[in-house]
Amino acid sequence: MAKQHLTARHTGIAAGILLLIAVGFLPYFWIRESFLTAWQNMIGILYETDPQLCAETVPHLFEEGTFQKRTQAGEDAMVALGYTKKGTAYLFRHSGLNRICLSLPALNAIAALVLSCILLRRKKQRTLQEELLAGEIRNAKIQQTELPLEHSPFFQAMLLSEISDTLRLLHAKERLLQQKTHDTQMFLENVAHQIKTPLSCISTSLDLVLEEAVPAQKKRISECFGYLDGIGALLKRLLDIGRLEAGKTILRREPFRMEQLLEECKYILPDGEQRILLSTEGTKNPKTPYYGDYEWLKEAFLNILKNCLEHDKSGAPVSVVVSRNAEGIKVTVRDRGPGISPQDLPFIFDRFYLPEHVKKSHSGIGLNLAKLIIEKHFGVFHAANHEQGGAVFTIVLPVFALKNEKL
């Protein structure tokens, strides 16, 4: 099949080349034939009129440079015989060479038109084949099947083979990634299950010890309860990340006001009520709902706001500005702290990444989880330093509407 397609392609190219050659040589034969006919007629007329003069004249026609040397003499002779200087032009038109020369542009135009039609048809066929090949590549990528090579005559077999090999490599890597994601999720769930039981036992034992402890010991026991809560929160975040990445969590699309979600985050966080300043900007209808998963987005914004509050030790307010347009909702969170150092900025969303000045008690997964949740809502999460100082986080969430619901 590939050989047939290649032969058909070469046949089309050869036909185009032959057409160009024919168009180039055909006028030559016409002009040559017209030239020979004109000279034969002239010699015949001269011979019938005066054979002696014809015998003396014809040899001069074969002398080299005859026509270059006698041009002016011929023009003078035409004038002497009573013709004008343009008499030779009349002879040119009368000989038929004029019609041939006039037909050359039309012939070239016809050849160009035919070639353009052939090339346009070939281009359309190639475009169609490219679309079919692109569709087959998408289907092979989605269904993880082999790429059929026999339906693409316009592409070299080597190129198609390379594409097919690349698809097989991508399929293998995708299967490996899926297996790794599944193994990671199973590992996290098993670890969480194994840790929860001893944590519960430790918590129960501490409760019993707390009842009989002296005041000096109660403070230490309370710190232990804090550490247990931190471990529990870390396990929950790890499980959340694993489930989101594995696609085991289905995000809901429920209507709510973004301002309401941020207001709730403000009252949940320590010092949030005093330090978080919530405002709207350029919002025509602030009561218009946003469709998303309320609890997951609340988790994301809690992590972002908590990060700003913890890294800004000055006690300055953290501003949260909500703006909205036809495409989506934009939330800008800014603190007045030291900002993000240039060497930390490219890695601020990496899991378990901790800047040098951050306390080791942090896990380094809060912003990573927030980014993952926002991206699951098809949003964008960006971090930068404000020109007037402090860090600024920008979250853009596209607006979606459910059926029969108006935004």
For each residue, the residues with C-beta under 8 A, 3 or more apart:
1: 4 5 150
2: 5 6 149 150 153 157
3: 6 7
4: 1 7 8
5: 1 2 8 9 152 153 154
6: 2 3 9 10 153
7: 3 4 10 11
8: 4 5 11 12 153
9: 5 6 12 13 153 154
10: 6 7 13 14
11: 7 8 14 15
12: 8 9 15 16 118 122
13: 9 10 16 17
14: 10 11 17 18
15: 11 12 18 19 118
16: 12 13 19 20 115 118 119
17: 13 14 20 21
18: 14 15 21 22
19: 15 16 22 23 111 114 115
20: 16 17 23 24 111 115
21: 17 18 24 25
22: 18 19 25 26
23: 19 20 26 107 108 111
24: 20 21 27 28
25: 21 22 28 29
26: 22 23 29 30 107
27: 24 30 31 100 104 107
28: 24 25 31 32
29: 25 26 32 33
30: 26 27 33 34 100
31: 27 28 34 35 97 100 101
32: 28 29 35 36
33: 29 30 36 37
34: 30 31 37 38 95 96 97 100
35: 31 32 38 39 97
36: 32 33 39 40
37: 33 34 40 41 96
38: 34 35 41 42 95 96 97
39: 35 36 42 43 61
40: 36 37 43 44
41: 37 38 44 45
42: 38 39 45 46
43: 39 40 46 47 54 58
44: 40 41 47 48
45: 41 42 48 49
46: 42 43 49 50 53 54 57
47: 43 44 50 51 54
48: 44 45
49: 45 46 53 54
50: 46 47 53 54
51: 47 54 55
52: 55 56
53: 46 49 50 56 57
54: 43 46 47 49 50 51 57 58
55: 51 52 58
56: 52 53 59 60
57: 46 53 54 60 61
58: 43 54 55 61 62
59: 56 62 63
60: 56 57 63 66
61: 39 57 58 66
62: 58 59 66
63: 59 60 66
64:
65: 68 69
66: 60 61 62 63 69 70
67: 70 71
68: 65 71
69: 65 66
70: 66 67 73 74
71: 67 68 74 75
72: 75 76
73: 70 76 77
74: 70 71 77 78 88
75: 71 72 78 79 85 88
76: 72 73 79 80
77: 73 74 80 81
78: 74 75 81 83 84 85 87 88
79: 75 76 82 83 84 85
80: 76 77
81: 77 78
82: 79
83: 78 79 87
84: 78 79 87
85: 75 78 79 88
86: 89 90
87: 78 83 84 90 91
88: 74 75 78 85 91 92
89: 86 92 93
90: 86 87 93 94
91: 87 88 94 95
92: 88 89 95 97 98
93: 89 90 98
94: 90 91
95: 34 38 91 92 98
96: 34 37 38 99 100
97: 31 34 35 38 92 100 101
98: 92 93 95 101 102
99: 96 102 103
100: 27 30 31 34 96 97 103 104
101: 31 97 98 104
102: 98 99 105 106
103: 99 100 106 107
104: 27 100 101 107 108
105: 102 108 109
106: 102 103 109 110
107: 23 26 27 103 104 110 111
108: 23 104 105 111 112
109: 105 106 112 113
110: 106 107 113 114
111: 19 20 23 107 108 114 115
112: 108 109 115 116
113: 109 110 116 117
114: 19 110 111 117 118
115: 16 19 20 111 112 118 119
116: 112 113 119 120
117: 113 114 120 121
118: 12 15 16 114 115 121 122
119: 16 115 116 122 123
120: 116 117 123 124
121: 117 118 124 125
122: 12 118 119 125 126
123: 119 120 126 127
124: 120 121 127 128
125: 121 122 128 129 154
126: 122 123 129 130 154
127: 123 124 130 131
128: 124 125 131 132
129: 125 126 132 133 151 152 153 154 155
130: 126 127 133 134 154
131: 127 128 134 135
132: 128 129 135 136 151 152
133: 129 130 136 137 151 152 155
134: 130 131 137 138
135: 131 132 138 139
136: 132 133 139 140 147 148 151
137: 133 134 140 141 147 163 167
138: 134 135 141 142
139: 135 136 142 143 145
140: 136 137 143 144 145 146 147 167
141: 137 138 144 167 170 171
142: 138 139
143: 139 140
144: 140 141 171 174 175
145: 139 140
146: 140 164 167 168
147: 136 137 140 160 163 164 167
148: 136 151
149: 2 152 157 160 161 164
150: 1 2
151: 129 132 133 136 148
152: 5 129 132 133 149 155 160
153: 2 5 6 8 9 129
154: 5 9 125 126 129 130
155: 129 133 152 159 160
156: 159 160
157: 2 149 160 161
158: 161 162
159: 155 156 162 163
160: 147 149 152 155 156 157 163 164
161: 149 157 158 164 165
162: 158 159 165 166
163: 137 147 159 160 166 167
164: 146 147 149 160 161 167 168
165: 161 162 168 169
166: 162 163 169 170
167: 137 140 141 146 147 163 164 170 171
168: 146 164 165 171 172
169: 165 166 172 173
170: 141 166 167 173 174
171: 141 144 167 168 174 175
172: 168 169 175 176
173: 169 170 176 177
174: 144 170 171 177 178
175: 144 171 172 178 179
176: 172 173 179 180
177: 173 174 180 181
178: 174 175 181 182
179: 175 176 182 183
180: 176 177 183 184
181: 177 178 184 185 245 246
182: 178 179 185 186 246
183: 179 180 186 187
184: 180 181 187 188 242 245 246
185: 181 182 188 189 242 243 245 246 248
186: 182 183 189 190
187: 183 184 190 191
188: 184 185 191 192 238 239 242
189: 185 186 192 193 239 242
190: 186 187 193 194
191: 187 188 194 195 235
192: 188 189 195 196 235 238 239
193: 189 190 196 197
194: 190 191 197 198
195: 191 192 198 199 231 235
196: 192 193 199 200 235
197: 193 194 200 201
198: 194 195 201 202
199: 195 196 202 203 228 231 232
200: 196 197 203 204
201: 197 198 204 205
202: 198 199 205 206 224 228
203: 199 200 206 207 225 228
204: 200 201 207 208
205: 201 202 208 209
206: 202 203 209 210 221 224 225 228
207: 203 204 210 211
208: 204 205 211 212
209: 205 206 212 213 217 221
210: 206 207 213 218 221
211: 207 208
212: 208 209
213: 209 210 217 218 221
214: 217 218
215: 218 219
216: 219 220
217: 209 213 214 220 221
218: 210 213 214 215 221 222
219: 215 216 222 223
220: 216 217 223 224
221: 206 209 210 213 217 218 224 225
222: 218 219 225 226
223: 219 220 226 227
224: 202 206 220 221 227 228
225: 203 206 221 222 228 229
226: 222 223 229 230
227: 223 224 230 231
228: 199 202 203 206 224 225 231 232
229: 225 226 232 233
230: 226 227 233 234 361
231: 195 199 227 228 234 235
232: 199 228 229 235 236
233: 229 230 236 237
234: 230 231 237 238 363 365
235: 191 192 195 196 231 232 238 239
236: 232 233 239 240
237: 233 234 240 241 363 365 366 369
238: 188 192 234 235 241 242 365
239: 188 189 192 235 236 242 243
240: 236 237 243 244 249 299 369
241: 237 238 244 245 351 365 368 369 372
242: 184 185 188 189 238 239 245 246
243: 185 239 240 246 248 249
244: 240 241 247 248 249 369 372 373 376
245: 181 184 185 241 242 372
246: 181 182 184 185 242 243
247: 244
248: 185 243 244
249: 240 243 244 296
250:
251: 292 293 296 376 377
252: 292 293 294
253: 291 292 293 400 402
254: 291 292 293 294
255: 289 290 291 402 405
256: 260 261 289 290 292 294
257: 260 261 286 287 288 289 290
258: 261 262 290 322 329 331 397
259: 262 263 278 280 286 322
260: 256 257 263 264
261: 256 257 258 264 265 294 297 298 301
262: 258 259 265 266 278 301 320 322 331
263: 259 260 266 267 278
264: 260 261 267 268 298
265: 261 262 268 269 272 276 298 301 302 305
266: 262 263 269 272 273 276 278 305 320
267: 263 264 272 273
268: 264 265 272 302
269: 265 266 272 276 302 305 306 309
270: 309
271: 274 275 309
272: 265 266 267 268 269 275 276 305 309
273: 266 267 276
274: 271
275: 271 272 309 315 316 317 318
276: 265 266 269 272 273 305 309 317 318 320
277: 317 318 319 320
278: 259 262 263 266 320 322
279: 319 320 321 322
280: 259 283 286 321 322 323
281: 321 322 323
282: 323 324 325
283: 280 286 322 323 324
284: 324
285: 288
286: 257 259 280 283 324
287: 257
288: 257 285 324 407
289: 255 256 257 407
290: 255 256 257 258 329 397 399
291: 253 254 255 399 400 401 402 405
292: 251 252 253 254 256 296 297 377 397 400
293: 251 252 253 254 296 297 377
294: 252 254 256 261 297 298
295: 298 299
296: 249 251 292 293 299 300 373 376
297: 261 292 293 294 300 301 373 374 377
298: 261 264 265 294 295 301 302
299: 240 295 296 302 303 369 370 373
300: 296 297 303 304 369 370 373 374
301: 261 262 265 297 298 304 305 331 370 395
302: 265 268 269 298 299 305 306
303: 299 300 306 307 366 367 369 370
304: 300 301 307 308 333 366 367 370 393 395
305: 265 266 269 272 276 301 302 308 309 318 320 333
306: 269 302 303 309 310 366
307: 303 304 310 311 366 367
308: 304 305 311 312 318 333 334 335 337 391 393
309: 269 270 271 272 275 276 305 306 312 318 335
310: 306 307 362
311: 307 308 335 337 338 358 391
312: 308 309 315 316 318 335 336 337 390
313: 337
314: 336 337
315: 275 312
316: 275 312 335 336 337
317: 275 276 277 336
318: 275 276 277 305 308 309 312 333 334 335 336
319: 277 279 332 333 334
320: 262 266 276 277 278 279 305 331 332 333
321: 279 280 281 331 332 334
322: 258 259 262 278 279 280 281 283 329 330 331
323: 280 281 282 283 329 330 332
324: 282 283 284 286 288 328 329 330 399
325: 282 328 330
326: 399
327: 398 399
328: 324 325 379 396 397 398 399
329: 258 290 322 323 324 396 397 399
330: 322 323 324 325 394 395 396 397
331: 258 262 301 320 321 322 394 395 396 397
332: 319 320 321 323 392 393 394 395
333: 304 305 308 318 319 320 392 393 394 395
334: 308 318 319 321 386 390 391 392 393
335: 308 309 311 312 316 318 390 391
336: 312 314 316 317 318 389 390
337: 308 311 312 313 314 316 390 391
338: 311 390
339: 385 386 389 390 391
340: 344 345 348 355 383 384 385 391
341: 344 345 355
342: 345
343: 346
344: 340 341 347 348 353 355
345: 340 341 342 348 383 384 385
346: 343
347: 344 350 353
348: 340 344 345 353 367 383
349: 353 367 368 371 381 383
350: 347 353 364 368
351: 241 364 365 368
352: 363 364 365 368
353: 344 347 348 349 350 364
354: 358 360 362 364
355: 340 341 344 358
356:
357:
358: 311 354 355 362 364
359: 362
360: 354
361: 230
362: 310 354 358 359 366
363: 234 237 352 366
364: 350 351 352 353 354 358 368
365: 234 237 238 241 351 352 368 369
366: 237 303 304 306 307 362 363 369 370
367: 303 304 307 348 349 370 371 383
368: 241 349 350 351 352 364 365 371 372
369: 237 240 241 244 299 300 303 365 366 372 373
370: 299 300 301 303 304 366 367 373 374 381
371: 349 367 368 374 375 381
372: 241 244 245 368 369 375 376
373: 244 296 297 299 300 369 370 376 377
374: 297 300 370 371 377 379 380 381 395 397
375: 371 372 378 379 380 381
376: 244 251 296 372 373
377: 251 292 293 297 373 374 397 398
378: 375 397 398
379: 328 374 375 395 396 397 398
380: 374 375 394 395 396
381: 349 370 371 374 375 393 394 395
382: 393 394 395
383: 340 345 348 349 367 391 392 393 394
384: 340 345 391 392 394
385: 339 340 345 389 390 391 392
386: 334 339 389 390 391 392
387:
388:
389: 336 339 385 386
390: 312 334 335 336 337 338 339 385 386
391: 308 311 334 335 337 339 340 383 384 385 386
392: 332 333 334 383 384 385 386
393: 304 308 332 333 334 381 382 383
394: 330 331 332 333 380 381 382 383 384
395: 301 304 330 331 332 333 374 379 380 381 382
396: 328 329 330 331 379 380
397: 258 290 292 328 329 330 331 374 377 378 379
398: 327 328 377 378 379
399: 290 291 324 326 327 328 329 407
400: 253 291 292
401: 291 405 406 407
402: 253 255 291 405
403:
404:
405: 255 291 401 402
406: 401
407: 288 289 399 401
